[in-house]
Amino acid sequence: GVLARAALAAVVDPVLRAAGAAPLADATDGQPREVGA
C-alpha cells in the first residue's frame, strides 16, 4: 500500500544517494557511462 511504498522510499532513497546518485545523475545527464544509452 501507500505506507509500505513510503517506508520503502524512505529507506531506499538515502541509500541510493549514498551509493552513487550523483554518478547516476551524471550518467543520465547526456554522458552515458554505465547506462549504455
MOPAC internal coordinates of N, CA, C and O (Angstrom, degrees):
PM7 1SCF
backbone

  N    0.0000 0     0.00 0     0.00 0    0    0    0
  C    1.4468 1     0.00 0     0.00 0    1    0    0
  C    1.5267 1   112.02 1     0.00 0    2    1    0
  O    1.2310 1   121.31 1    12.40 1    3    2    1
  N    1.3174 1   115.10 1  -167.60 1    3    2    1
  C    1.4668 1   120.35 1  -176.88 1    5    3    2
  C    1.5229 1   110.93 1   -66.49 1    6    5    3
  O    1.2310 1   120.50 1   137.98 1    7    6    5
  N    1.3280 1   116.65 1   -42.02 1    7    6    5
  C    1.4668 1   119.39 1  -178.90 1    9    7    6
  C    1.5183 1   111.23 1   -64.36 1   10    9    7
  O    1.2310 1   120.54 1   138.38 1   11   10    9
  N    1.3189 1   116.58 1   -41.62 1   11   10    9
  C    1.4588 1   119.89 1   179.33 1   13   11   10
  C    1.5181 1   110.28 1   -63.22 1   14   13   11
  O    1.2310 1   120.86 1   139.21 1   15   14   13
  N    1.3225 1   115.96 1   -40.79 1   15   14   13
  C    1.4648 1   120.10 1  -179.77 1   17   15   14
  C    1.5234 1   110.61 1   -65.92 1   18   17   15
  O    1.2310 1   120.70 1   138.86 1   19   18   17
  N    1.3321 1   116.27 1   -41.14 1   19   18   17
  C    1.4654 1   120.59 1   179.35 1   21   19   18
  C    1.5229 1   110.62 1   -65.59 1   22   21   19
  O    1.2310 1   120.70 1   138.90 1   23   22   21
  N    1.3279 1   116.27 1   -41.10 1   23   22   21
  C    1.4625 1   119.93 1   179.20 1   25   23   22
  C    1.5221 1   110.32 1   -65.19 1   26   25   23
  O    1.2310 1   120.80 1   137.89 1   27   26   25
  N    1.3217 1   116.08 1   -42.11 1   27   26   25
  C    1.4601 1   120.32 1   179.21 1   29   27   26
  C    1.5240 1   110.24 1   -62.81 1   30   29   27
  O    1.2310 1   120.62 1   135.84 1   31   30   29
  N    1.3189 1   116.42 1   -44.16 1   31   30   29
  C    1.4605 1   120.48 1   179.14 1   33   31   30
  C    1.5204 1   110.75 1   -62.80 1   34   33   31
  O    1.2310 1   120.35 1   141.13 1   35   34   33
  N    1.3303 1   116.93 1   -38.87 1   35   34   33
  C    1.4604 1   120.99 1  -178.82 1   37   35   34
  C    1.5239 1   111.04 1   -64.50 1   38   37   35
  O    1.2310 1   120.78 1   149.74 1   39   38   37
  N    1.3300 1   116.11 1   -30.26 1   39   38   37
  C    1.4657 1   119.93 1  -179.86 1   41   39   38
  C    1.5200 1   110.87 1   -86.11 1   42   41   39
  O    1.2310 1   120.48 1   136.52 1   43   42   41
  N    1.3245 1   116.69 1   -43.48 1   43   42   41
  C    1.4619 1   121.00 1  -172.71 1   45   43   42
  C    1.5243 1   112.04 1   -75.74 1   46   45   43
  O    1.2310 1   120.16 1   142.31 1   47   46   45
  N    1.3210 1   117.31 1   -37.69 1   47   46   45
  C    1.4654 1   120.44 1  -173.51 1   49   47   46
  C    1.5224 1   112.83 1   -58.11 1   50   49   47
  O    1.2310 1   119.07 1   126.85 1   51   50   49
  N    1.3538 1   119.39 1   -53.15 1   51   50   49
  C    1.4703 1   119.01 1   179.13 1   53   51   50
  C    1.5194 1   112.56 1   -64.18 1   54   53   51
  O    1.2310 1   120.59 1   148.41 1   55   54   53
  N    1.3364 1   116.48 1   -31.59 1   55   54   53
  C    1.4645 1   119.42 1   178.99 1   57   55   54
  C    1.5206 1   110.03 1   -66.51 1   58   57   55
  O    1.2310 1   120.62 1   135.39 1   59   58   57
  N    1.3373 1   116.43 1   -44.61 1   59   58   57
  C    1.4605 1   119.83 1   179.18 1   61   59   58
  C    1.5198 1   110.91 1   -63.60 1   62   61   59
  O    1.2310 1   120.88 1   140.30 1   63   62   61
  N    1.3266 1   115.93 1   -39.70 1   63   62   61
  C    1.4665 1   118.85 1   179.74 1   65   63   62
  C    1.5179 1   110.23 1   -64.32 1   66   65   63
  O    1.2310 1   120.53 1   137.07 1   67   66   65
  N    1.3254 1   116.60 1   -42.93 1   67   66   65
  C    1.4610 1   120.38 1  -179.22 1   69   67   66
  C    1.5209 1   110.68 1   -68.52 1   70   69   67
  O    1.2310 1   120.66 1   147.31 1   71   70   69
  N    1.3346 1   116.34 1   -32.69 1   71   70   69
  C    1.4606 1   120.47 1  -175.15 1   73   71   70
  C    1.5194 1   112.28 1   -81.84 1   74   73   71
  O    1.2310 1   119.92 1   170.72 1   75   74   73
  N    1.3164 1   117.75 1    -9.28 1   75   74   73
  C    1.4602 1   117.76 1   176.73 1   77   75   74
  C    1.5143 1   113.94 1   135.11 1   78   77   75
  O    1.2310 1   120.13 1  -133.62 1   79   78   77
  N    1.3120 1   117.37 1    46.38 1   79   78   77
  C    1.4581 1   118.92 1   175.61 1   81   79   78
  C    1.5251 1   110.19 1   -70.94 1   82   81   79
  O    1.2310 1   120.67 1   149.88 1   83   82   81
  N    1.3329 1   116.33 1   -30.12 1   83   82   81
  C    1.4610 1   119.75 1   179.24 1   85   83   82
  C    1.5317 1   111.44 1   -66.67 1   86   85   83
  O    1.2310 1   119.46 1   131.06 1   87   86   85
  N    1.3376 1   118.64 1   -48.94 1   87   86   85
  C    1.4754 1   119.01 1   175.78 1   89   87   86
  C    1.5231 1   111.68 1   -59.99 1   90   89   87
  O    1.2310 1   120.39 1   142.31 1   91   90   89
  N    1.3307 1   116.86 1   -37.69 1   91   90   89
  C    1.4582 1   120.17 1   179.54 1   93   91   90
  C    1.5209 1   109.81 1   -65.31 1   94   93   91
  O    1.2310 1   120.50 1   137.72 1   95   94   93
  N    1.3258 1   116.66 1   -42.28 1   95   94   93
  C    1.4622 1   120.38 1   178.79 1   97   95   94
  C    1.5230 1   110.06 1   -63.78 1   98   97   95
  O    1.2310 1   120.42 1   140.94 1   99   98   97
  N    1.3336 1   116.79 1   -39.06 1   99   98   97
  C    1.4592 1   120.10 1   177.66 1  101   99   98
  C    1.5281 1   110.11 1   -63.11 1  102  101   99
  O    1.2310 1   120.84 1   138.79 1  103  102  101
  N    1.3232 1   116.00 1   -41.21 1  103  102  101
  C    1.4611 1   120.24 1  -176.55 1  105  103  102
  C    1.5265 1   110.68 1   -65.82 1  106  105  103
  O    1.2310 1   120.37 1   145.87 1  107  106  105
  N    1.3113 1   116.91 1   -34.13 1  107  106  105
  C    1.4603 1   119.99 1  -178.08 1  109  107  106
  C    1.5158 1   111.02 1   -89.25 1  110  109  107
  O    1.2310 1   119.98 1  -179.10 1  111  110  109
  N    1.3246 1   117.64 1     0.90 1  111  110  109
  C    1.4573 1   121.36 1  -174.72 1  113  111  110
  C    1.5211 1   111.48 1   -97.81 1  114  113  111
  O    1.2310 1   120.59 1  -146.56 1  115  114  113
  N    1.3344 1   116.47 1    33.44 1  115  114  113
  C    1.4522 1   119.87 1   176.36 1  117  115  114
  C    1.5161 1   113.34 1    99.77 1  118  117  115
  O    1.2310 1   120.24 1   174.27 1  119  118  117
  N    1.3293 1   117.15 1    -5.73 1  119  118  117
  C    1.4627 1   120.34 1   178.88 1  121  119  118
  C    1.5267 1   109.03 1  -124.16 1  122  121  119
  O    1.2310 1   119.92 1  -103.97 1  123  122  121
  N    1.3291 1   117.75 1    76.03 1  123  122  121
  C    1.4698 1   119.84 1  -177.59 1  125  123  122
  C    1.5138 1   111.65 1   -64.95 1  126  125  123
  O    1.2310 1   120.49 1   -64.82 1  127  126  125
  N    1.3283 1   116.67 1   115.18 1  127  126  125
  C    1.4621 1   121.20 1   179.17 1  129  127  126
  C    1.5216 1   110.27 1  -100.95 1  130  129  127
  O    1.2310 1   121.36 1   122.31 1  131  130  129
  N    1.3539 1   115.01 1   -57.69 1  131  130  129
  C    1.4566 1   118.96 1  -176.32 1  133  131  130
  C    1.5222 1   111.64 1  -113.37 1  134  133  131
  O    1.2310 1   120.89 1   179.40 1  135  134  133
  N    1.3242 1   115.91 1    -0.60 1  135  134  133
  C    1.4590 1   118.91 1  -176.42 1  137  135  134
  C    1.5211 1   110.42 1   -83.63 1  138  137  135
  O    1.2310 1   120.76 1   140.57 1  139  138  137
  N    1.3188 1   116.15 1   -39.43 1  139  138  137
  C    1.4568 1   119.75 1   178.12 1  141  139  138
  C    1.5108 1   112.29 1    80.27 1  142  141  139
  O    1.2310 1   120.20 1  -146.69 1  143  142  141
  N    1.3285 1   117.23 1    33.31 1  143  142  141
  C    1.4647 1   120.01 1  -179.65 1  145  143  142
  C    1.5204 1   108.56 1   -98.47 1  146  145  143
  O    1.2310 1   120.10 1   180.00 1  147  146  145

